[in-house]
Amino acid sequence: MRIFFLNGRVVDGTAAPALDPATLIVDGNTIAYCGAPESAPQPAAGDRVVDLAGKTLVPGLFNVHVHLALRLPFPERRYDQFNVGYRALLMYRRAIEAITTGTTTLRCVGEAHFTDMDVRNAINKGVLAGPRILCAGAALIATGGHGHNSMSCVEADGVAGFLAAARAQLRAGADLIKICLTGGIGTPGEKPADKQMRDEEVAAVVEVAHAAHKIVASHTGGDQPVKDAVRLGVDCIEHGYQFGEEAAAMMAEAGTYLVPTLCVTQELDYMRRHGVQEWMLRKAKAAADEHIASIRRAVAAGVIIGNGTDLLPSDPVDGTVATIREVEILTETGLTPLEAIRAATYNSAKICGVEQITGTLAAGKEADLLVIDGKPDLNIRDLRAIKLVMRGGQVFRSELAAIPAPGLSMPGVALADGTFAKVY
């Protein structure tokens, strides 16, 4: 049975103006047609027809900086809060929360015990339904570096140590390698611009990752560390808490991606509601103004921006969920609503290396899409009004009369509580 979406608008993820009216046809797990109504095939007996008058189709959203086992407040010393089996189940629940609230693709950038890969593999094999997931395994850090208080990081030292650590993640099935080049907000006793890895250590990780055709994403704050990361061949800067125009120009020229995670510094009420330590609040507040100013420099320079939160995609933030709130904040950095949607779809698909199969609405792509009640390309806050979530032609959420809701949750169990859900 094909699904014909008629009379709606299409925002295809490329930042092209909306096509209005448009027809989009889903056949199985792919988009069979996306374009003008006059050129579209006609429905046949047995096809489902959905009238989308007043609504907009957009690609499924990406969140490319996620830790599915996130728990706040962060511990100040390293200990395991979960056993391995429970951790995997918790992460799967959060993956379902993510897709239910509009995030159809996740990139996990630091998890313990390779549980991110366990969840990814179960979904990929069809054992469980869920979002598309790309996995880094554990983040690689210097001994005592950022994240030493987290089970999601592996400490290493020297070229040999980092080579072995990177190869261990690749052996387990990593889709990318994550390093922490500098300090950050969630570890005590350090500043976000403190450089913690030597150049030769970074270069070693880049060499082994690129030899395996994988990218390196680097947690990086500070102007000189950003420049160093670009010079050493890092593919994606995570956070970018502070950098100047020269660093932004270097990123743009090298084609280095940037995932700002602006929610971390711009949504302090989220942290207060979690009761995080005062030292963490102080660091986030101190970084806030320069963080968004740095991202504005990157936007002005033409750096390719992706969408990531460092919060759970389904975390309640400012009346919506984190993934969508991040897209909204991106429009405060100089991106238009269309460009912010592109950051959360096509750009992020490029960062994940899946732009050939998803990230835009086009014939032949997988049917990863949202139906929005409104015009998010004109008013980005309309993105909050999700009426349908589909991944690979499978419906995960529906508030449309013509498409039955999937019934993913038990009655009374909300799937949009993120770290606030009572799951411990």
For each residue, the residues with C-beta under 8 A, 3 or more apart:
1: 46 47 48
2: 25 26 27 32 43 44 47 48
3: 25 26 47 48 50 393 403
4: 23 24 25 40 43 47 48 49 50
5: 8 23 24 25 26 50 52 57 371
6: 21 23 37 49 50 51 52
7: 21 37 51 52 53
8: 5 20 21 22 24 52 53 54 55 56 57 371
9: 18 19 20 21 22 52 55 56 57 375
10: 18 19 20 22 24 34 56 57 361
11: 18 56 57 58 338 341 361 376 377
12: 16 19 34 59 360 361 362
13: 58 59 341 342 345 346 349 359 360 361
14: 342 346 360
15: 336 338 339 341 342 346
16: 12 19 338
17: 338 377
18: 9 10 11 22 56 375 377
19: 9 10 12 16 22 35 36
20: 8 9 10
21: 6 7 8 9 37
22: 8 9 10 18 19 34 35 36 37 57
23: 4 5 6 33 34 35 36 37 40
24: 4 5 8 10 31 33 34 57 361 369
25: 2 3 4 5 31 32 33 34 40 41
26: 2 3 5 30 31 32 367 369 390 393
27: 2 30 31 32 393
28: 367 393
29: 366 367 392 393 394
30: 26 27 364 365 366 367 393
31: 24 25 26 27 34 361 362 363 364 365 366 367 369
32: 2 25 26 27 41 363
33: 23 24 25 40 41 363
34: 10 12 22 23 24 25 31 361 362 363
35: 19 22 23 39 40 363
36: 19 22 23 39 40
37: 6 7 21 22 23 40
38:
39: 35 36
40: 4 23 25 33 35 36 37
41: 25 32 33
42:
43: 2 4 47 49
44: 2 47
45:
46: 1
47: 1 2 3 4 43 44
48: 1 2 3 4 402 403
49: 4 6 43 402
50: 3 4 5 6 400 402 403
51: 6 7 402
52: 5 6 7 8 9 55 56 57 371
53: 7 8
54: 8 373 374
55: 8 9 52 371 372 373 374 387
56: 8 9 10 11 18 52 371 372 374 375 376 377 382
57: 5 8 9 10 11 22 24 52 361 369 370 371 372
58: 11 13 61 341 345 361 369 370 372 376 383
59: 12 13 345 346 358 359 360 361 368 369 370
60: 102 103 104 105 345 358 368 369 370 389 390 391
61: 58 102 103 104 105 307 323 324 327 344 345 370
62: 103 104 105 106 107 306 307 344 345 348 349 351 352 359
63: 66 98 103 105 106 107 307 308 309 313 322 323 326 348
64: 105 106 107 109 134 259 306 307 308 348 351 352
65: 107 109 238 259 261 308 309 310
66: 63 98 106 107 108 109 308 309 310 312 313
67: 70 108 109 110 111 152 310 312
68: 90 91 94 95 106 108 111 116 119 312
69: 82 87 90 91 111 112 115 151 152
70: 67 311 312 419
71: 74 81 419 424
72: 271 274 275 276 419
73: 274 275 276 277 280
74: 71 149 150 186 187 276 277 280
75: 78 79 81 149 150
76: 149 188 277
77: 149
78: 75 148 149 150 151
79: 75 151
80: 83 112 151
81: 71 75 151 424
82: 69 86 87 90
83: 80 86 87
84: 87 88 113 115
85: 88 89
86: 82 83 89 90
87: 69 82 83 84 90 91 112 113 115
88: 84 85 91 92 115 118 119
89: 85 86 92 93
90: 68 69 82 86 87 93 94 423
91: 68 69 87 88 94 95 111 115 116 119
92: 88 89 95 96 119 122 128 130
93: 89 90 96 97 421 423
94: 68 90 91 97 98 312 313 314 418
95: 68 91 92 98 99 106 119 123 130 131 133
96: 92 93 99 100 129 130 396 408 409 415
97: 93 94 100 101 312 313 314 415 416 417 418 421
98: 63 66 94 95 101 103 106 131 312 313 314 323
99: 95 96 102 103 104 130 131 389 391 396 397
100: 96 97 314 389 396 397 408 409 415 416
101: 97 98 313 314 321 323 324 386 389 415 416
102: 60 61 99 321 323 324 370 383 386 389
103: 60 61 62 63 98 99 106 131 313 314 323
104: 60 61 62 99 131 132 358 368 370 389 390 391
105: 60 61 62 63 64 131 132 133 134 348 349 352 354 358 359 368
106: 62 63 64 66 68 95 98 103 131 132 133 134 313
107: 62 63 64 65 66 133 134 135 136 175 176 308 348 351 352
108: 66 67 68 111 116 120 133 134 135 136
109: 64 65 66 67 136 139 176 178 217 238 308
110: 67 136 138 139 147 150 152 153 178
111: 67 68 69 91 108 114 115 116 135 136 137 138 152
112: 69 80 87 115 138 151 152
113: 84 87 151
114: 111 117 118 137 138 172 173
115: 69 84 87 88 91 111 112 118 119
116: 68 91 108 111 119 120 133 135 136 137
117: 114 120 121 135 137 172 173 174
118: 88 114 115 121 122
119: 68 88 91 92 95 115 116 122 123 128 130 133
120: 108 116 117 123 124 133 134 135
121: 117 118 124 125 173
122: 92 118 119 125 127 128 130
123: 95 119 120 126 127 128 129 130 131 132 133
124: 120 121
125: 121 122
126: 123
127: 122 123
128: 92 119 122 123
129: 96 123 394 396 408
130: 92 95 96 99 119 122 123 133
131: 95 98 99 103 104 105 106 123 391
132: 104 105 106 123 354 358 368 391
133: 95 105 106 107 108 116 119 120 123 130
134: 64 105 106 107 108 120 175 176 352 353 354
135: 107 108 111 116 117 120 173 174 175 176
136: 107 108 109 110 111 116 139 169 174 175 176 177 178 217
137: 111 114 116 117 168 169 172 173 174 178
138: 110 111 112 114 152 153 154 165 169 178
139: 109 110 136 147 152 153 154 178 179 180 219
140: 153 154 156 162 165 166 169 177 178 179 180 205
141: 145 146 147 148 153 154 155 156 179 180 196 197
142: 145 155 156 157 180 196 197 201
143: 148 155 156 157
144: 148 155 196
145: 141 142 148 153 155 180 183 196 197
146: 141 153 180 182 183 184 186 187 190 196 219
147: 110 139 141 150 152 153 180 184 186 187 219
148: 78 141 143 144 145 153 155 187
149: 74 75 76 77 78 186 187 188
150: 74 75 78 110 147 153 186 187
151: 69 78 79 80 81 112 113
152: 67 69 110 111 112 138 139 147
153: 110 138 139 140 141 145 146 147 148 150 180
154: 138 139 140 141 165 168
155: 141 142 143 144 145 148
156: 140 141 142 143 161 162 164 165 201
157: 142 143 161 162 201
158: 161 162 201
159: 162 163 200 201 204
160: 163 164
161: 156 157 158 164 165 201
162: 140 156 157 158 159 165 166 179 197 201 204 205
163: 159 160 166 167 204 205 208
164: 156 160 161 167 168
165: 138 140 154 156 161 162 168 169
166: 140 162 163 169 170 177 204 205 208 209
167: 163 164 170 171 208
168: 137 154 164 165 171 172
169: 136 137 138 140 165 166 172 174 177
170: 166 167 173 174 177 208 209 212 214
171: 167 168
172: 114 117 137 168 169
173: 114 117 121 135 137 170
174: 117 135 136 137 169 170 177 214
175: 107 134 135 136 214 352 353
176: 107 109 134 135 136 209 214 215 216 217
177: 136 140 166 169 170 174 205 208 209 214 215 216 217
178: 109 110 136 137 138 139 140 216 217 218 219 238
179: 139 140 141 162 197 202 205 216 217 218 219 234
180: 139 140 141 142 145 146 147 153 184 196 197 218 219
181: 195 196 197 202 218 219 220 225 228 229 234
182: 146 192 193 194 195 196 219 220 221 222 225
183: 145 146 187 190 191 192 193 194 196 221
184: 146 147 180 187 190 192 219 221 239 241
185: 192 241 264 265 280 283 284 287
186: 74 146 147 149 150 280
187: 74 146 147 148 149 150 183 184 190
188: 76 149 277 279 280
189:
190: 146 183 184 187 194 196
191: 183 194 283
192: 182 183 184 185 221 222 239 241 242 283 287
193: 182 183 221 222 223 224 225 241 242
194: 182 183 190 191 222
195: 181 182 222 224 225 228
196: 141 142 144 145 146 180 181 182 183 190
197: 141 142 145 162 179 180 181 201 202
198: 201 202
199: 202 203 228 232
200: 159 203 204
201: 142 156 157 158 159 161 162 197 198 204 205
202: 179 181 197 198 199 205 206 218 228 229 232 234
203: 199 200 206 207 232 233
204: 159 162 163 166 200 201 207 208
205: 140 162 163 166 177 179 201 202 208 209 216
206: 202 203 209 210 216 232 233 234
207: 203 204 210 211
208: 163 166 167 170 177 204 205 211 212
209: 166 170 176 177 205 206 212 214 215 216
210: 206 207 213 214 215 216 233
211: 207 208
212: 170 208 209
213: 210
214: 170 174 175 176 177 209 210
215: 176 177 209 210 235 236 351 353
216: 176 177 178 179 205 206 209 210 233 234 235 236
217: 109 136 176 177 178 179 234 235 236 237 238 259
218: 178 179 180 181 202 229 234 236 237 238
219: 139 146 147 178 179 180 181 182 184 238 239
220: 181 182 225 226 229 234 237 238 239 240
221: 182 183 184 192 193 225 226 239 240 241 242 287
222: 182 192 193 194 195 225 226 241 242 243
223: 193 226 227 242 243 244 246 247
224: 193 195 227 228
225: 181 182 193 195 220 221 222 228 229
226: 220 221 222 223 229 230 237 240 243 247 250 251
227: 223 224 230 231 243 246 247 250
228: 181 195 199 202 224 225 231 232
229: 181 202 218 220 225 226 232 234 237 256
230: 226 227 234 237 247 250 251 254 256
231: 227 228 250
232: 199 202 203 206 228 229
233: 203 206 210 216
234: 179 181 202 206 216 217 218 220 229 230 237 256
235: 215 216 217 256 257
236: 215 216 217 218 256 257 258 259 306 351
237: 217 218 220 226 229 230 234 240 251 256 257 258 259
238: 65 109 178 217 218 219 220 259 261 308
239: 184 192 219 220 221 259 260 261 264 291 310
240: 220 221 226 237 243 258 260 291 294 295 298
241: 184 185 192 193 221 222 265 287 290 291 294
242: 192 193 221 222 223 287 290 291 294
243: 222 223 226 227 240 247 248 294 297 298
244: 223 247 248 294 297
245: 248 249 297 301
246: 223 227 249 250
247: 223 226 227 230 243 244 250 251
248: 243 244 245 251 252 294 297 298 300 301 303
249: 245 246 252 253 301
250: 226 227 230 231 246 247 253 254 256
251: 226 230 237 247 248 254 256 258 298 301 303
252: 248 249 255 256 298 301 302 303
253: 249 250
254: 230 250 251
255: 252 304
256: 229 230 234 235 236 237 250 251 252 303 304
257: 235 236 237 303 304 305 306 347 350 351
258: 236 237 240 251 295 298 303 304 305 306
259: 64 65 217 236 237 238 239 305 306 307 308 351
260: 239 240 291 295 298 305 308 330 333
261: 65 238 239 264 308 309 310 326
262: 265 266 291 292 295 326 329 330 333
263: 266 267 270 309 310 311 317 322 325 326 329
264: 185 239 261 267 284 291 309 310 311
265: 185 241 262 268 284 285 287 288 291 292
266: 262 263 288 291 292 329
267: 263 264 270 271 311 317 318 325
268: 265 271 272 281 284 285 288
269: 272 273 318
270: 263 267 273 274 311 315 317
271: 72 267 268 274 276 280 281 284
272: 268 269 275 276 281
273: 269 270 420
274: 72 73 270 271 419
275: 72 73 272
276: 72 73 74 271 272 280 281
277: 73 74 76 188 280 281
278: 281 282
279: 188 282 283
280: 73 74 185 186 188 271 276 277 283 284
281: 268 271 272 276 277 278 284 285
282: 278 279 285 286
283: 185 191 192 279 280 286 287
284: 185 264 265 268 271 280 281 287 288
285: 265 268 281 282 288
286: 282 283
287: 185 192 221 241 242 265 283 284 290 291
288: 265 266 268 284 285 291 292
289: 292 293
290: 241 242 287 293 294
291: 239 240 241 242 260 262 264 265 266 287 288 294 295
292: 262 265 266 288 289 295 296 329 332 333
293: 289 290 296 297
294: 240 241 242 243 244 248 290 291 297 298
295: 240 258 260 262 291 292 298 299 305 333
296: 292 293 299 300 333 334
297: 243 244 245 248 293 294 300 301
298: 240 243 248 251 252 258 260 294 295 301 303 305 333
299: 295 296 302 303 305 333 334 335
300: 248 296 297 334
301: 245 248 249 251 252 297 298
302: 252 299
303: 248 251 252 256 257 258 298 299
304: 255 256 257 258 347 350 351
305: 257 258 259 260 295 298 299 330 333 335 343 347
306: 62 64 236 257 258 259 343 344 347 348 351
307: 61 62 63 64 259 323 326 327 330 343 344 347 348
308: 63 64 65 66 107 109 238 259 260 261 326 348
309: 63 65 66 261 263 264 312 313 315 322 323 325 326
310: 65 66 67 239 261 263 264
311: 70 263 264 267 270 315 317 322 418 419
312: 66 67 68 70 94 97 98 309 315 322 418 419
313: 63 66 94 97 98 101 103 106 309 321 322 323 418
314: 94 97 98 100 101 103 321 322 323 415 416 417 418
315: 270 309 311 312 321 322 418 419 420
316: 319 320 321 416 417 418 420
317: 263 267 270 311 320 321 322 325
318: 267 269 325
319: 316 384
320: 316 317 324 325 328 383 384
321: 101 102 313 314 315 316 317 324 325 416 418
322: 63 263 309 311 312 313 314 315 317 325 326 418
323: 61 63 98 101 102 103 307 309 313 314 326 327 344
324: 61 101 102 320 321 327 328 383 384
325: 263 267 309 317 318 320 321 322 328 329
326: 63 261 262 263 307 308 309 322 323 329 330 344
327: 61 307 323 324 330 331 340 341 343 344 380 383
328: 320 324 325 331 332 340 380 381 383
329: 262 263 266 292 325 326 332 333
330: 260 262 305 307 326 327 333 335 339 340 343 344
331: 327 328 335 336 337 340 380
332: 292 328 329
333: 260 262 292 295 296 298 299 305 329 330
334: 296 299 300
335: 299 305 330 331 339 340 343
336: 15 331 339 340
337: 331 340 341 376 377 378 379 380
338: 11 15 16 17 341 342 377
339: 15 330 335 336 342 343
340: 327 328 330 331 335 336 337 343 344 380
341: 11 13 15 58 327 337 338 344 345 376 377 380 383
342: 13 14 15 338 339 345 346 347
343: 305 306 307 327 330 335 339 340 347 348
344: 61 62 306 307 323 326 327 330 340 341 347 348
345: 13 58 59 60 61 62 341 342 348 349 359 360
346: 13 14 15 59 342 349 350 355 359 360
347: 257 304 305 306 307 342 343 344 350 351
348: 62 63 64 105 107 306 307 308 343 344 345 351 352 359
349: 13 62 105 345 346 352 354 355 358 359 360
350: 257 304 346 347 353 355 359
351: 62 64 107 215 236 257 259 304 306 347 348
352: 62 64 105 107 134 175 348 349 355
353: 134 175 215 350
354: 105 132 134 349 357 358 359
355: 346 349 350 352 358 359 360
356:
357: 354 365 366
358: 59 60 104 105 132 349 354 355 365 366 368
359: 13 59 62 105 345 346 348 349 350 354 355 365 368
360: 12 13 14 59 345 346 349 355 365
361: 10 11 12 13 24 31 34 57 58 59 365 369
362: 12 31 34 365
363: 31 32 33 34 35
364: 30 31
365: 30 31 357 358 359 360 361 362 368
366: 29 30 31 357 358 391 392 393
367: 26 28 29 30 31 390 391 392 393
368: 59 60 104 105 132 358 359 365 390 391 392
369: 24 26 31 57 58 59 60 361 388 390
370: 57 58 59 60 61 102 104 386 388 389 390
371: 5 8 52 55 56 57 386 387 388 400
372: 55 56 57 58 375 376 382 383 385 386 387
373: 54 55 382 385 386 387
374: 54 55 56 379 382 385
375: 9 18 56 372 378 379 382
376: 11 56 58 337 341 372 379 380 381 382 383
377: 11 17 18 56 337 338 341
378: 337 375 382
379: 337 374 375 376 382
380: 327 328 331 337 340 341 376 383
381: 328 376 384
382: 56 372 373 374 375 376 378 379 385
383: 58 102 320 324 327 328 341 372 376 380 386
384: 319 320 324 381
385: 372 373 374 382
386: 101 102 370 371 372 373 383 389 397 399
387: 55 371 372 373 398 399 400
388: 369 370 371 395 397 398 399 400 403
389: 60 99 100 101 102 104 370 386 395 396 397 398
390: 26 60 104 367 368 369 370 393 394 395 396
391: 60 99 104 131 132 366 367 368 394 396
392: 29 366 367 368
393: 3 26 27 28 29 30 366 367 390
394: 29 129 390 391 406
395: 388 389 390 398 403 404 405 406
396: 96 99 100 129 389 390 391 406 408
397: 99 100 386 388 389 405 406 408
398: 387 388 389 395 403 404 405 406
399: 386 387 388 405
400: 50 371 387 388 403
401:
402: 48 49 50 51
403: 3 48 50 388 395 398 400
404: 395 398
405: 395 397 398 399
406: 394 395 396 397 398
407:
408: 96 100 129 396 397 415
409: 96 100 413 414 415
410: 413
411:
412:
413: 409 410
414: 409 417 421
415: 96 97 100 101 314 408 409
416: 97 100 101 314 316 321
417: 97 314 316 414 420 421
418: 94 97 311 312 313 314 315 316 321 322 421
419: 70 71 72 274 311 312 315
420: 273 315 316 417
421: 93 97 414 417 418
422:
423: 90 93
424: 71 81
